[in-house]
Amino acid sequence: WNLGFIVGFVFVLQIMSGLMLTFYYIPGGMESFNSVIRVLTEVNMGWAVRYFHAQCVSFCFFFMFLHMLKGLWYSSKYLPWSWYSGMTIFVLSMAIAFLGYVLPNGQMSYWGATVITNLFYWIPDFVIVLLGGYSVSVPTLQRFYILHFILPFVLLGVVVVHIYYLHRSSSTNPLSGVDSWYVSRFYPVIIFSDLKMLTMLFAALGVQLTYGIIPLFQGDVDNSIESNPLQTPLHIVPEWYLLTFYATLKLFPSKLAGLIAMAALLESLILIVESRAMSPIISCVHYHRIWTIISIPMIPALYILGCLGRLSLNDGLMFIGISSIFIILVSVTKLLDCARMRL
């Protein structure tokens, strides 16, 4: 029950390590890449701060996905404003992570930014303002650096709103019922549970930073090469936590169609909250059998999309990917129909 606490704690650590890196980072072409190398080689313990900031984001998203999965399974849709604010945190986190991924100005960073910004080619004025020109260049890094610095504090405000709505309504449990007679006390039950999870988190972070036992959490090797606009990588792959939405973009030949499909996929996750029962009394016996049965296919479908994001697609893989998107959209539509029938 302390996944949300772990996500918040890791997010605060990310802000602190990011502030330390701002002392040395220079947003400007070759200087961006060289400043990162300087942190790794010349700054005392700079390598630890740099790798912590780069890999801790993977831990943040890992626990965030588990937190969302727990919310889906235990019917957190009965707390609509907590779910809305949580999805806002998720979207902002992806935007912040993408902006930070571009800043080192490595080969994969440059071409990843080029691919994503080209999705908005149908709004040319917006692209010019965002990039500071017609392509990813020094003004782009400066703009992304400012946004990457400001947005975490905006996200921090959304986290406060999320916690407010959570404590106003209380959190969910496996029976989806709230009984004031059977609540866990903050001390000593909750606080010692949080401390136990923090100990495990620091142990995992230490092992990962030292030995890199989870290759998925490490950066792409092409990003250790300085960006070259004249040489495109054979296969552009973003970080693992963006693969699901990146696969959705790749499955459609039109950039606009892929963008619409990605927006529909994200909207379907947000609309899940509308499948809640409208009755003020939540049954502890029913255990939301309909919700559990219908939501089960969504998890492997999202996982399949994430796996496809790392692959070069052919006709067979495209069929599997489009089928996965269809399963997710149909599942959400069915949940909304079930909610309407209960009325």
matplotlib code that plots the C-alpha trace (Angstrom):
import matplotlib.pyplot as plt

x = [0.0, 3.0, 3.7, 2.4, 4.8, 7.7, 6.9, 6.7, 9.9, 11.8, 10.4, 11.8, 15.1, 15.0, 14.4, 17.3, 19.7, 18.5, 19.2, 22.8, 23.3, 22.1, 25.3, 27.3, 25.0, 25.3, 22.4, 24.1, 25.1, 28.4, 28.6, 25.6, 27.2, 30.6, 29.1, 27.7, 31.1, 32.7, 30.3, 31.1, 34.9, 35.9, 33.3, 33.8, 31.1, 29.5, 29.2, 27.0, 24.7, 24.4, 23.7, 21.4, 19.4, 19.3, 18.4, 16.2, 13.6, 13.2, 12.5, 10.1, 8.1, 8.3, 6.7, 4.3, 3.1, 2.7, 0.7, -1.6, -2.0, -2.9, -5.4, -7.0, -7.2, -8.6, -11.1, -9.6, -12.0, -14.4, -12.1, -12.5, -10.6, -7.7, -7.6, -7.8, -5.0, -3.0, -3.3, -2.2, 0.9, 1.5, 1.3, 3.4, 6.0, 6.3, 6.7, 9.4, 11.2, 11.2, 12.6, 15.3, 16.2, 16.9, 19.2, 22.4, 22.3, 23.5, 22.7, 19.5, 18.4, 18.7, 16.8, 14.2, 13.5, 13.3, 10.8, 8.5, 8.5, 7.8, 4.5, 3.2, 4.2, 0.5, 0.9, 4.0, 3.9, 3.9, 6.8, 8.9, 8.2, 9.0, 12.2, 13.3, 13.8, 13.0, 15.0, 16.5, 19.3, 20.8, 17.6, 15.7, 18.0, 17.6, 13.8, 13.7, 16.1, 13.8, 10.7, 12.6, 13.5, 10.0, 7.6, 8.8, 7.6, 4.3, 4.1, 4.8, 1.7, -0.4, 1.0, -0.2, -3.7, -3.5, -2.7, -5.5, -8.2, -6.8, -6.9, -10.3, -11.8, -9.4, -7.7, -9.2, -8.6, -9.2, -12.8, -13.3, -15.0, -14.1, -14.7, -13.6, -13.5, -10.8, -8.2, -4.4, -2.7, 0.0, 2.3, 3.6, 2.0, 2.3, 5.5, 7.4, 6.0, 7.3, 10.7, 11.0, 10.2, 12.6, 15.4, 14.6, 14.5, 18.0, 19.4, 18.0, 19.3, 22.8, 23.0, 21.7, 24.1, 27.1, 26.5, 23.7, 21.8, 18.7, 19.8, 16.3, 16.9, 20.2, 20.4, 20.8, 24.5, 23.9, 23.3, 26.9, 27.8, 27.5, 24.6, 25.2, 22.3, 23.9, 23.8, 20.5, 20.5, 19.3, 16.6, 15.4, 14.2, 13.1, 13.3, 11.2, 8.6, 7.7, 7.6, 3.8, 2.9, 5.8, 4.6, 1.2, 2.8, 4.7, 1.7, 0.1, 1.6, 0.3, 1.9, -1.4, -3.2, -0.6, -0.9, -4.7, -4.4, -1.9, -4.3, -7.2, -5.1, -4.3, -7.9, -9.1, -7.0, -8.4, -12.0, -11.8, -12.9, -16.3, -17.0, -17.6, -21.0, -23.1, -24.5, -23.2, -22.9, -20.1, -20.6, -17.8, -19.2, -19.5, -15.8, -16.5, -16.4, -17.3, -14.5, -12.0, -12.9, -13.0, -9.8, -7.6, -7.0, -5.9, -2.7, -1.1, -2.3, -0.4, 2.6, 2.6, 2.6, 5.6, 7.5, 6.6, 8.1, 11.6, 11.2, 11.3, 7.7, 6.5, 2.9, 2.5, 3.7, 1.6, -1.5, -0.7, -0.2, -3.4, -5.3, -3.8, -5.0, -8.4, -8.6, -7.9, -10.5, -13.1, -12.5, -12.9, -16.1, -17.5, -16.7, -18.6, -21.6, -21.6, -21.7, -24.5, -26.5, -26.1, -27.9]
y = [0.0, 2.3, 2.4, 6.0, 7.0, 5.4, 7.2, 10.5, 9.9, 9.0, 12.1, 14.3, 12.6, 13.3, 17.0, 17.1, 15.3, 17.4, 20.6, 19.4, 18.7, 22.2, 23.6, 22.0, 21.5, 23.9, 23.9, 24.5, 22.1, 20.5, 22.1, 20.1, 16.7, 17.9, 19.2, 15.7, 14.1, 16.7, 15.7, 12.1, 12.5, 15.7, 16.4, 14.7, 12.0, 13.5, 10.1, 8.9, 11.9, 11.7, 7.9, 8.3, 10.9, 9.0, 5.6, 6.6, 7.8, 4.2, 3.2, 6.1, 4.9, 1.3, 2.0, 4.4, 1.6, -0.7, 2.0, 2.5, -1.3, -1.5, 1.3, -0.5, -3.8, -2.5, -0.2, 3.2, 4.4, 5.0, 7.9, 10.0, 13.1, 11.0, 9.1, 12.3, 14.0, 10.7, 10.5, 14.2, 13.3, 10.4, 12.6, 15.3, 12.7, 11.4, 14.9, 15.8, 12.5, 13.1, 16.6, 15.4, 12.6, 15.2, 17.4, 15.3, 15.8, 12.3, 10.5, 8.9, 12.0, 14.1, 11.8, 11.0, 14.7, 15.0, 12.1, 13.4, 17.0, 15.9, 14.6, 18.2, 19.1, 20.0, 22.9, 24.5, 27.7, 25.6, 23.5, 26.7, 28.2, 24.9, 24.2, 27.8, 27.1, 24.4, 21.6, 20.5, 22.8, 25.0, 27.0, 23.7, 22.5, 25.9, 25.7, 22.1, 22.8, 25.6, 23.4, 20.4, 22.7, 24.3, 21.4, 19.3, 22.0, 22.2, 18.4, 18.8, 21.0, 18.3, 15.8, 17.9, 18.0, 14.2, 13.7, 16.1, 14.2, 10.8, 11.7, 13.3, 10.1, 7.6, 5.0, 1.7, -1.9, -5.4, -5.3, -1.7, -0.7, 1.9, 1.1, 3.7, 0.9, -1.0, 1.5, 1.2, 3.7, 5.8, 5.0, 2.4, 0.3, 2.6, 4.4, 1.1, -0.3, 2.8, 2.5, -1.1, -0.3, 2.6, 0.3, -2.1, 0.8, 2.1, -1.4, -1.8, 1.6, 0.9, -2.4, -1.0, 2.0, -0.2, -3.3, -2.4, -5.6, -4.3, -3.5, -2.2, 0.7, 1.7, 4.2, 3.3, 2.9, 5.2, 8.0, 7.9, 9.2, 12.9, 13.8, 13.9, 15.3, 13.6, 10.1, 8.5, 5.5, 2.2, 1.9, 4.7, 3.3, 5.6, 4.7, 1.6, 3.7, 5.4, 2.3, 1.7, 5.0, 5.0, 1.6, 3.2, 5.9, 3.4, 1.2, 3.7, 5.0, 8.5, 10.6, 12.3, 8.9, 7.6, 10.8, 10.4, 6.7, 7.6, 10.2, 7.7, 5.2, 7.7, 8.9, 5.4, 5.1, 8.3, 7.3, 4.1, 6.2, 6.7, 3.0, 3.4, 2.5, 5.6, 4.1, 5.7, 2.2, 0.1, -3.7, -5.5, -8.9, -8.4, -7.5, -6.0, -9.2, -7.5, -5.0, -7.6, -9.9, -7.2, -5.4, -8.5, -8.4, -4.8, -5.6, -8.1, -5.8, -2.9, -5.1, -6.3, -2.7, -2.0, -5.0, -3.9, -0.5, -2.0, -4.0, -3.2, -3.8, -6.0, -6.8, -9.5, -7.4, -4.5, -6.7, -7.8, -4.2, -2.9, -5.8, -4.9, -1.3, -2.6, -4.8, -1.9, 0.4, -2.4, -3.2, 0.4, 0.7, -2.4, -1.1, 2.1, 0.1, -2.0, 1.2, 2.5, -0.7, -0.5, 2.8]
z = [0.0, 0.0, -3.8, -4.0, -1.1, -2.9, -6.2, -4.3, -2.5, -5.7, -7.4, -4.6, -5.1, -8.8, -8.1, -5.7, -8.1, -11.0, -9.1, -8.4, -12.2, -13.1, -11.6, -14.4, -17.4, -20.3, -22.8, -26.1, -28.9, -28.3, -24.9, -23.8, -24.5, -23.2, -20.0, -19.3, -20.0, -17.7, -14.9, -15.3, -15.5, -13.6, -11.0, -7.6, -7.4, -10.5, -12.1, -9.1, -9.3, -13.1, -13.2, -10.3, -12.0, -15.3, -13.9, -11.0, -13.4, -14.5, -10.9, -10.6, -13.6, -12.5, -9.2, -10.9, -13.2, -10.2, -8.4, -11.4, -11.8, -8.1, -8.6, -11.6, -9.8, -6.5, -8.2, -7.5, -10.2, -7.2, -6.4, -9.6, -8.6, -7.3, -10.6, -12.7, -10.7, -10.9, -14.6, -14.8, -12.9, -15.3, -18.4, -16.9, -15.8, -19.3, -20.7, -18.1, -18.8, -22.5, -22.1, -19.9, -22.3, -25.0, -22.9, -23.1, -26.9, -27.7, -30.9, -29.7, -27.8, -31.0, -33.2, -30.6, -30.3, -34.1, -34.4, -31.7, -32.8, -36.4, -35.1, -34.8, -38.4, -39.0, -36.6, -38.1, -36.0, -32.8, -34.0, -34.8, -31.4, -29.6, -31.5, -31.9, -35.6, -38.2, -36.6, -33.3, -32.5, -29.7, -29.1, -28.8, -26.0, -24.2, -24.4, -23.3, -20.4, -19.1, -19.4, -17.8, -14.9, -14.4, -15.0, -12.0, -9.6, -11.5, -11.0, -7.3, -7.0, -8.8, -6.3, -3.4, -5.1, -5.6, -1.9, -0.8, -2.7, -1.6, 2.1, 1.7, 0.4, 1.8, -0.3, -1.7, -0.6, -2.0, -0.9, -2.2, 1.0, 3.6, 7.3, 9.8, 12.5, 10.7, 9.6, 9.9, 12.2, 10.7, 13.7, 13.9, 11.1, 8.1, 9.0, 9.5, 6.3, 4.5, 6.1, 5.1, 1.4, 1.5, 2.7, -0.2, -2.6, -1.6, -1.8, -5.3, -6.3, -5.0, -6.8, -10.0, -10.0, -9.1, -11.2, -13.7, -13.1, -14.9, -18.5, -19.3, -16.8, -18.4, -21.3, -24.9, -26.0, -29.0, -26.6, -25.5, -29.0, -29.7, -31.9, -35.7, -37.8, -40.9, -39.5, -38.6, -36.2, -37.7, -35.1, -32.9, -29.6, -26.6, -23.0, -21.9, -20.1, -23.4, -25.5, -25.3, -26.7, -29.2, -30.5, -31.0, -33.1, -35.3, -36.0, -38.3, -41.6, -41.1, -38.3, -37.6, -37.4, -35.0, -32.8, -32.7, -31.8, -29.0, -27.7, -27.8, -25.9, -23.2, -23.1, -22.6, -19.5, -18.2, -19.0, -17.0, -14.0, -15.6, -15.3, -11.6, -10.1, -9.4, -6.2, -3.0, -1.5, -2.7, -2.4, -0.5, -1.5, -5.2, -5.5, -8.9, -10.9, -14.1, -13.8, -12.9, -15.8, -18.4, -17.3, -17.3, -21.2, -21.0, -19.0, -21.6, -24.4, -22.9, -22.3, -26.0, -27.2, -25.0, -26.5, -30.0, -29.4, -29.4, -32.6, -36.3, -37.4, -40.2, -41.3, -38.7, -35.8, -37.0, -36.9, -33.4, -32.3, -33.8, -32.3, -28.9, -29.3, -30.3, -27.3, -24.9, -26.6, -26.6, -22.9, -21.9, -24.0, -22.4, -18.9, -19.8, -21.0, -17.8, -15.8, -17.9, -17.4, -13.6, -13.8]

ax = plt.figure().add_subplot(projection="3d")
ax.plot(x, y, z, "-o")
ax.set_aspect("equal")
plt.show()
